[in-house]
Amino acid sequence: MISRFNRWKEKTWFKTITNIYVVILSVFAIWMLFFDTNSLMIQRELQHEIDELEAQKIFLIQEINKDRAALKELNRPEAMEKVAREKYQYHRADEDVYLIEFKDSINPQDE
C-alpha cells in the first residue's frame, strides 16, 4: 500500500492536486459556487426572478397606456354616456331599456 502511494507521489498530476494552493483554491471555489449566501444557484434564481419582474413591468406599462387612452376617451361626454349605457345599463329617465339575451349567451349556471 505504501509503495503504491510512493508511486503516486512521483507523478506530476498528483503533485499538482496535492499542492496546498490548489487544494485551498479548490475548496474556496466549491464553497463560493455551492455553499455561500451568494452562490451560483442563488444568483441564477435571482436572475430568473428579475427577468419575470421585467416582463411584468413591460406588461403593466402597456396596461397603463391602454388605461390612459381609455381615460382620454372618457373625457368626452358622448363616450362616457356610451360606456354607461353599454357596460352598466344606465338609461335616461324617459327611456325604457330592454336587454335581449340569446339562449347561447346565457350561462347554464344562471338557469
Secondary structure, DSSP 8 states (H G I E B T S, - for coil): -HHHHHHHHHSHHHHHHT-HHHHHHHHHHHIIIIISTT-HHHHHHHHHHHHHHHHHHHHHHHHHHHHHHHHHHHTSHHHHHHHHHHHH----TT--------GGGS-TTT-
